[in-house]
């Protein structure tokens, strides 16, 4: 069945929010006495699972949901400084011109994403769906499918993290791993993405073959 919609993760896939993430996290770490993260330490964290990262940083895993709101407030203060990932604008232009419905499914806040899209003059997304739960993207995917009367074979998800791949698998849709994002191949390989795009320019040709 023909592909009709392309779903995107936000941070690390569309938005180059690494520096903003680090700044917001380190403010949070200072307040709660967690271990701070340097740019150099990111390479180590990229190869770790979410639980392993929490253990390395001294963050109780069960407290993650309670920290999301606090993190988001700090994130909001830096929205105007967050750039698009290199090549993403051109990628979105190609996909939109090809007639695919484009949507963002993220654990970030919808208001943050819409401000970002407005700042960068992007109006190609028909839908922005969010959940404050870090591990609930499979629910968002199923909700999107139901609302748009689509079958899993008509949709593909593009994300940079292991949890994006696992959520897609759980929902029965294909997934493209965005290798330019946050998670490293060591962490993602075991999750088994269907396809790998090393750069945004590889996405449109890959999608046209699905």
C-alpha beads as a LAMMPS data file, in Angstrom:
LAMMPS data file: protein, C-alpha beads

210 atoms
209 bonds

1 atom types
1 bond types

-500.0 500.0 xlo xhi
-500.0 500.0 ylo yhi
-500.0 500.0 zlo zhi

Masses

1 110.0

Atoms # bond

1 1 1 0.000 0.000 0.000
2 1 1 1.295 3.436 -0.926
3 1 1 3.025 5.579 1.699
4 1 1 0.905 8.599 2.585
5 1 1 2.291 10.168 5.769
6 1 1 5.693 10.813 7.308
7 1 1 5.940 11.306 11.055
8 1 1 8.881 13.081 12.641
9 1 1 10.470 13.248 16.028
10 1 1 11.387 16.840 16.940
11 1 1 14.501 17.308 19.083
12 1 1 17.601 15.902 17.417
13 1 1 15.733 15.099 14.207
14 1 1 14.373 18.475 13.082
15 1 1 15.677 20.828 15.765
16 1 1 19.378 21.093 16.560
17 1 1 18.672 21.494 20.268
18 1 1 21.806 19.846 21.684
19 1 1 23.256 23.036 23.194
20 1 1 19.870 24.112 24.549
21 1 1 19.353 20.648 26.019
22 1 1 22.745 20.763 27.713
23 1 1 22.168 24.216 29.151
24 1 1 18.679 23.373 30.443
25 1 1 19.804 20.032 31.835
26 1 1 22.832 21.487 33.638
27 1 1 20.649 24.118 35.319
28 1 1 18.404 21.290 36.455
29 1 1 21.387 19.221 37.570
30 1 1 22.747 22.047 39.686
31 1 1 19.418 22.494 41.426
32 1 1 18.929 18.783 42.161
33 1 1 22.580 17.842 42.697
34 1 1 22.827 15.574 39.657
35 1 1 26.004 15.164 37.651
36 1 1 26.439 17.854 34.996
37 1 1 27.129 16.982 31.354
38 1 1 29.830 18.410 29.107
39 1 1 29.782 18.421 25.307
40 1 1 32.586 15.863 25.395
41 1 1 30.554 13.543 27.642
42 1 1 27.729 13.430 25.100
43 1 1 29.588 10.903 22.964
44 1 1 29.607 8.483 25.880
45 1 1 25.929 9.098 26.654
46 1 1 24.948 8.562 23.001
47 1 1 25.856 4.900 23.275
48 1 1 23.865 4.344 26.482
49 1 1 20.230 3.508 27.068
50 1 1 17.984 5.916 28.964
51 1 1 18.340 3.909 32.171
52 1 1 22.121 3.775 31.789
53 1 1 22.247 7.536 31.292
54 1 1 20.218 8.107 34.433
55 1 1 22.539 5.829 36.407
56 1 1 25.635 7.649 35.134
57 1 1 24.201 11.046 36.004
58 1 1 22.781 10.058 39.377
59 1 1 19.161 10.621 38.356
60 1 1 16.581 8.227 39.846
61 1 1 14.817 6.810 36.785
62 1 1 11.384 7.068 38.418
63 1 1 11.830 10.834 38.774
64 1 1 12.126 11.469 35.039
65 1 1 8.392 12.264 34.553
66 1 1 8.527 14.834 37.340
67 1 1 11.549 16.580 35.836
68 1 1 10.083 16.963 32.342
69 1 1 7.961 20.016 33.218
70 1 1 10.825 21.743 34.981
71 1 1 13.128 21.020 32.065
72 1 1 10.581 22.380 29.581
73 1 1 10.430 25.765 31.333
74 1 1 14.185 26.166 30.967
75 1 1 14.012 24.933 27.362
76 1 1 11.402 27.566 26.475
77 1 1 13.758 30.375 27.401
78 1 1 16.155 29.342 24.629
79 1 1 13.695 28.612 21.812
80 1 1 14.726 31.578 19.704
81 1 1 18.309 30.307 19.618
82 1 1 17.584 26.759 18.427
83 1 1 18.522 26.211 14.764
84 1 1 17.172 23.697 12.276
85 1 1 19.352 20.682 11.664
86 1 1 21.470 21.282 8.560
87 1 1 19.626 20.026 5.489
88 1 1 16.234 19.673 7.191
89 1 1 14.571 22.614 5.419
90 1 1 15.488 21.186 2.020
91 1 1 14.366 17.694 3.096
92 1 1 10.962 18.954 4.226
93 1 1 10.551 20.903 1.000
94 1 1 11.156 17.772 -1.076
95 1 1 8.790 15.622 0.955
96 1 1 6.047 18.243 0.996
97 1 1 6.355 18.782 -2.762
98 1 1 6.033 15.019 -3.244
99 1 1 2.600 15.161 -1.637
100 1 1 3.202 13.384 1.669
101 1 1 1.338 14.499 4.783
102 1 1 3.939 15.586 7.347
103 1 1 3.420 15.447 11.100
104 1 1 5.451 15.857 14.279
105 1 1 4.977 13.413 17.165
106 1 1 7.090 14.401 20.145
107 1 1 7.541 14.298 23.904
108 1 1 8.338 18.012 23.819
109 1 1 5.492 20.496 24.414
110 1 1 3.276 21.497 21.510
111 1 1 3.639 25.215 22.248
112 1 1 7.436 24.901 22.080
113 1 1 7.270 23.150 18.727
114 1 1 4.816 25.633 17.233
115 1 1 6.966 28.587 18.327
116 1 1 9.981 26.889 16.741
117 1 1 8.115 26.252 13.485
118 1 1 6.940 29.866 13.375
119 1 1 10.448 31.155 14.077
120 1 1 11.755 29.176 11.098
121 1 1 8.838 29.870 8.757
122 1 1 7.813 26.219 8.451
123 1 1 4.147 25.613 7.612
124 1 1 4.418 22.170 6.017
125 1 1 3.194 20.162 9.022
126 1 1 -0.483 19.247 9.088
127 1 1 -0.310 17.865 12.623
128 1 1 1.678 18.358 15.832
129 1 1 0.938 15.765 18.530
130 1 1 2.694 15.640 21.877
131 1 1 2.813 13.630 25.084
132 1 1 4.643 14.561 28.266
133 1 1 5.349 10.868 28.788
134 1 1 8.754 10.004 27.358
135 1 1 7.782 6.439 26.507
136 1 1 4.290 6.978 25.082
137 1 1 5.024 7.673 21.428
138 1 1 3.420 4.396 20.394
139 1 1 0.134 5.778 21.733
140 1 1 0.606 8.973 19.717
141 1 1 1.307 6.931 16.594
142 1 1 -1.815 4.821 17.033
143 1 1 -3.854 7.965 17.716
144 1 1 -2.532 9.569 14.531
145 1 1 -3.357 6.474 12.482
146 1 1 -6.897 6.355 13.855
147 1 1 -7.577 10.075 13.387
148 1 1 -6.365 9.994 9.795
149 1 1 -7.841 6.602 8.848
150 1 1 -4.442 5.208 7.902
151 1 1 -3.008 1.712 8.147
152 1 1 0.502 1.125 9.578
153 1 1 1.867 0.370 6.092
154 1 1 0.904 3.874 4.916
155 1 1 3.085 5.621 7.499
156 1 1 6.786 5.849 8.342
157 1 1 8.397 7.444 11.401
158 1 1 11.723 9.294 11.358
159 1 1 13.514 9.687 14.688
160 1 1 16.985 9.780 16.197
161 1 1 16.496 7.859 19.450
162 1 1 16.131 4.230 20.453
163 1 1 12.724 4.959 21.971
164 1 1 11.505 6.262 18.590
165 1 1 12.390 2.941 17.018
166 1 1 10.822 0.904 19.817
167 1 1 7.599 2.957 19.665
168 1 1 7.375 2.468 15.907
169 1 1 7.928 -1.269 16.258
170 1 1 5.237 -1.422 18.933
171 1 1 2.835 0.405 16.615
172 1 1 3.610 -1.750 13.608
173 1 1 4.967 1.035 11.402
174 1 1 8.313 1.271 9.641
175 1 1 10.991 3.545 11.044
176 1 1 13.956 5.425 9.644
177 1 1 16.735 6.195 12.098
178 1 1 18.080 9.746 11.729
179 1 1 21.790 9.125 12.310
180 1 1 22.508 12.866 12.555
181 1 1 20.668 13.081 15.892
182 1 1 21.404 12.258 19.506
183 1 1 21.572 8.486 19.905
184 1 1 24.612 6.588 18.662
185 1 1 24.570 3.482 16.480
186 1 1 25.656 1.314 19.433
187 1 1 22.433 2.157 21.240
188 1 1 20.164 2.005 18.199
189 1 1 21.439 -1.136 16.458
190 1 1 19.805 -3.485 18.972
191 1 1 16.457 -1.739 18.464
192 1 1 16.635 -2.589 14.778
193 1 1 15.491 0.364 12.632
194 1 1 14.105 -0.605 9.235
195 1 1 16.252 1.974 7.471
196 1 1 19.092 4.362 8.280
197 1 1 19.508 7.889 6.906
198 1 1 22.919 9.355 7.637
199 1 1 21.948 12.831 6.417
200 1 1 18.599 14.604 5.805
201 1 1 19.304 14.619 2.059
202 1 1 19.054 10.809 2.078
203 1 1 15.474 10.783 3.392
204 1 1 13.488 11.768 0.277
205 1 1 15.151 9.163 -2.005
206 1 1 14.712 6.538 0.694
207 1 1 11.050 7.375 1.244
208 1 1 10.347 7.273 -2.506
209 1 1 11.438 3.619 -2.530
210 1 1 9.109 2.519 0.284

Bonds

1 1 1 2
2 1 2 3
3 1 3 4
4 1 4 5
5 1 5 6
6 1 6 7
7 1 7 8
8 1 8 9
9 1 9 10
10 1 10 11
11 1 11 12
12 1 12 13
13 1 13 14
14 1 14 15
15 1 15 16
16 1 16 17
17 1 17 18
18 1 18 19
19 1 19 20
20 1 20 21
21 1 21 22
22 1 22 23
23 1 23 24
24 1 24 25
25 1 25 26
26 1 26 27
27 1 27 28
28 1 28 29
29 1 29 30
30 1 30 31
31 1 31 32
32 1 32 33
33 1 33 34
34 1 34 35
35 1 35 36
36 1 36 37
37 1 37 38
38 1 38 39
39 1 39 40
40 1 40 41
41 1 41 42
42 1 42 43
43 1 43 44
44 1 44 45
45 1 45 46
46 1 46 47
47 1 47 48
48 1 48 49
49 1 49 50
50 1 50 51
51 1 51 52
52 1 52 53
53 1 53 54
54 1 54 55
55 1 55 56
56 1 56 57
57 1 57 58
58 1 58 59
59 1 59 60
60 1 60 61
61 1 61 62
62 1 62 63
63 1 63 64
64 1 64 65
65 1 65 66
66 1 66 67
67 1 67 68
68 1 68 69
69 1 69 70
70 1 70 71
71 1 71 72
72 1 72 73
73 1 73 74
74 1 74 75
75 1 75 76
76 1 76 77
77 1 77 78
78 1 78 79
79 1 79 80
80 1 80 81
81 1 81 82
82 1 82 83
83 1 83 84
84 1 84 85
85 1 85 86
86 1 86 87
87 1 87 88
88 1 88 89
89 1 89 90
90 1 90 91
91 1 91 92
92 1 92 93
93 1 93 94
94 1 94 95
95 1 95 96
96 1 96 97
97 1 97 98
98 1 98 99
99 1 99 100
100 1 100 101
101 1 101 102
102 1 102 103
103 1 103 104
104 1 104 105
105 1 105 106
106 1 106 107
107 1 107 108
108 1 108 109
109 1 109 110
110 1 110 111
111 1 111 112
112 1 112 113
113 1 113 114
114 1 114 115
115 1 115 116
116 1 116 117
117 1 117 118
118 1 118 119
119 1 119 120
120 1 120 121
121 1 121 122
122 1 122 123
123 1 123 124
124 1 124 125
125 1 125 126
126 1 126 127
127 1 127 128
128 1 128 129
129 1 129 130
130 1 130 131
131 1 131 132
132 1 132 133
133 1 133 134
134 1 134 135
135 1 135 136
136 1 136 137
137 1 137 138
138 1 138 139
139 1 139 140
140 1 140 141
141 1 141 142
142 1 142 143
143 1 143 144
144 1 144 145
145 1 145 146
146 1 146 147
147 1 147 148
148 1 148 149
149 1 149 150
150 1 150 151
151 1 151 152
152 1 152 153
153 1 153 154
154 1 154 155
155 1 155 156
156 1 156 157
157 1 157 158
158 1 158 159
159 1 159 160
160 1 160 161
161 1 161 162
162 1 162 163
163 1 163 164
164 1 164 165
165 1 165 166
166 1 166 167
167 1 167 168
168 1 168 169
169 1 169 170
170 1 170 171
171 1 171 172
172 1 172 173
173 1 173 174
174 1 174 175
175 1 175 176
176 1 176 177
177 1 177 178
178 1 178 179
179 1 179 180
180 1 180 181
181 1 181 182
182 1 182 183
183 1 183 184
184 1 184 185
185 1 185 186
186 1 186 187
187 1 187 188
188 1 188 189
189 1 189 190
190 1 190 191
191 1 191 192
192 1 192 193
193 1 193 194
194 1 194 195
195 1 195 196
196 1 196 197
197 1 197 198
198 1 198 199
199 1 199 200
200 1 200 201
201 1 201 202
202 1 202 203
203 1 203 204
204 1 204 205
205 1 205 206
206 1 206 207
207 1 207 208
208 1 208 209
209 1 209 210
